[in-house]
Amino acid sequence: MMLKVEGVSKRFGGLLAVDNASLEVKQGSIVALIGPNGAGKTTLFSIVSGFAPPDSGEILFQGRSIKGLPPHEICRLGLTRTFQIVQPFAGLSVLENIAVGAHLHHKKREDALAKAREVAVQLGMGRMLDLPAQDLTVAGRKRLELAKALATSPSFLLLDEVMAGLIPSEVQEIVTMIRAIRSQGTTILLIEHVMQAVMSLSDEVYVLNQGAMIAHGTPQELVRNETVIEAYLGQGAARRLNTEQTNA
């Protein structure tokens, strides 16, 4: 098992943001973590990647406990995340932004820049390299965020809503990129609200609601799960949908 999260909880004051949550991700798979806004998904990502310590529970990466390790050490082990709110280094070019990630394993500037160019070409950003990062469109910034993560040469990627705010054609481009990244040996756990992408990409899906895992299965299984439907649409929604389908 590549990643194993066991009984993780996290409280912020009176708010139980993550409540005894567990999940597993097999090597080479794409797994989605979905749930309503405020469910605790990004908090769980922050715990796994070392940006927030859990109050309880365990996190195992490739069989080793990473609970309590700082983010840079977890990243060095091969687990890297993107951030939902994209904040490029505004004073740097696209190439220099990507090179920041590459410096994790490449100490010499020329080596980091070479790795950055390689990643940029992989993601179709070859013509953007000299642009100021702050001049990128939303789609360009999302791609840059992915490129910065890939430049760390991860074996495991946590992708936090890399498709949010994109038009359908841009979503399809990112879906294609994620498939290519997986085909090159990187395991992926992603948070996503674009259900079309979740359905087409994911081998398995976990559903988080009010901090707790409420369901786990294939995408096809979960779209028929009444607990999942009600988490998104409210109490009684599954019954109403079934009635509408019966009467249609």
N, C-alpha and C positions, 0 to 999 in steps of 0.2 A: 504494500500500500504506500503510495507516494506521500499523501497527507492524511493525517487522522486527527480530528478534533473531538475530544471526549469531554462531555459534561461541562462545557465552558459557560461561565456566568460573568456578567459585568454590570455593576450598579453605578449610576451617577446620582449621588444624593438619594432622593426618594424614588428615582426612576430605575427600574430593572430593565436595562437596555438589551441584554442578552441573558436568556434564562435556560441554563442547563442544556445548551445546544451541542449537538454532535453531528459530524459528517465525515465521510471518507471519500477520497479521490484516488482512483487507480492510475498508475503510470500510463501515459499515452492517451488518456481520456479527455473529453471536454465535459465539464459538469457545470450546470447553472445553479445559482442561488437566487431565487425570486421571492417576491412578497410585496405587500403594499408599502407605500411611503412611510417611513418611520418604524419599519419592522425590526431594525437592528442590523441590517445587512452590512452596511459600511463599517459599523462598529465591530462586527465580527471580523471583517477584513483587517481592520486596524489591530485587533488582538493577534491574529495569525501572523501579521507582518511585523509585529514588535512595536507598533506605535502607541499601543495602549495595553497595559498589563491586565490579565484576567484576574478576577477576584477568586475564582476557583476553576478547576478543570485542568486538562492537559492538552498540549499540542505537539504532535509528533510529525517530523518531516524526515522521510526516508528512514524511519525507525528511531530517530534521535529526537529527544525533547528539545524544543526551541522556546519553550515557555520562559519568559523573562529575558531573553536575549535582545540586544538593541537592534534596530532595523538594519544598520549597515552590516552586522554580522550575519543576520538572516539572509540578507541579499547576497553576501559573499558565498553562502552555502548553496545559492541557486534559486531562492524564492524571492521574486520581485513583484511589486504591485504598481498599478496605475492609480491615479486619483480621479474621483468624480468631478471635482472642480479643477480644471486644467489651468495651471499657472506656469507658463514658460518663463525662462530667464529673459526678461524683456530686453535687456541691453545687449544680448548676444544674438548671433545669427542662428539659423536653423541647424547648420552643421555643428556649431559650437554647443548648442543645447544638447544634441544627441551625444556629442563627445563627453559631456559631463557623466553620463551613464557608463560610457566605455572606459573611463578612467578607473573604474573599480578594479579591472583586471589588466589595464594597460597604463603603466606609469608614464611612459614617454608620450609627449604631446602628439608626435607624428603617428604613433601607433594608435592612439585613441581616435585621432581624426580619420585614419584609414578604416578603423572599425565603424565609425560613424557613417562614413560614405557607403560602406557595404550594407549597413542596415537601411540607410535611406533609399538605396537602389532597390532593395528587397521590398520596401513599402511604397515604391513609386514616387519617391520624393526627390529624385535626382536633380530636378530643375529648380527646387526650392532652396537649395543649400545655402545660398548667399543672401537670402531674404532675412530681414529682421524678424525674429520670432513673433513680435507683437503685431506684425502686419498680416499674419495668417488668418484665414477664415475659421469659423467654428470647426469645420471638417478638417482643415489643415492642422489646427491645434490638437484635435483628437488623434490624428495620425502622428503628430510629433510626440504626444504623450506615450503612445504605443512604441514609437521608435526609441525614446529615452529608456524605456523599460527593457526593450530587446537588446539594447547596446550593452547591458550588464551580462549578457550571455546566460540567461536564466534557463533552468531545467523545468521551472514551474512558474506560471504567470497567474497573478490575480488581476483580473480586468474589471474595473469598477465603472460600469455604464459608458463604455467607449463608443456606443452608438447613440447616446442621448442627444437630441437636438438635430439629428441628421435627417436629410430627405431620403426617400426610399433608395434611390440609386447610390447614394453615399453609404447607406447601411449595407447594401449588397457588396460594395467594395470592401468594407471592413470584414464582413462575413467571409469573403474569399481569402482575405489576408489571414484571418484566424485559422481557417482550415489549413493554409499553407504553413503557418507556424507550427501547428500540431503535427503536420506531416514531416516536419524536420526534427521531431522528437521532443517538443515542449508540451508538457501537461498544462491544462488550463482550467481554472475555476473562475467563472464570470458572474457578475451581478448585471442583470439586464431587465429592462422593462419592455423592450421591443420583442413581443411574443413570437413574431414570425422568425426572428433570428434565433430565439431560444429553441423553438420547435425544430428548426433545420440544423442547428449546430450540436445540440446537447445529446450526449449519451444517457445522462441521468440528470434529474432536477431535484433540488431540495427547496422546500417552501418554508420561509420564516415568517411568523406573524406574532407581533407583540413580544419579540425577543425569543420565542420558542419555535422549534422545528415542529411543524404540524403535518408534514407529508414528505414523502420521498418516493420516486419512481421514474419511469420513462416519461418523456413529454406527452406521449399519447395517453398514458394512464392518468396523468395529473389533470388534463383538460376535462376529464369526466369525474374528477374527485369533488364531491359535494363540499367537503371541508375547505378545499382550495377556492372553489367558486365563491363561497360565502365570505372568505377572508378578503377577497377583492371587492365583492359586490354587496355584501351585507347579509344579515340574517334573513333567511327565507328565500334568498335569491335562487338557490339550486331548485327548490320546489317550484318557484314561479317559472323558471326556464323549462323544467320538465313538463309543466302544464301547458306552456306555450307550444312546445314541440309536439305534444300529444294532440293538441287541438289544431295544429297547422295542417 
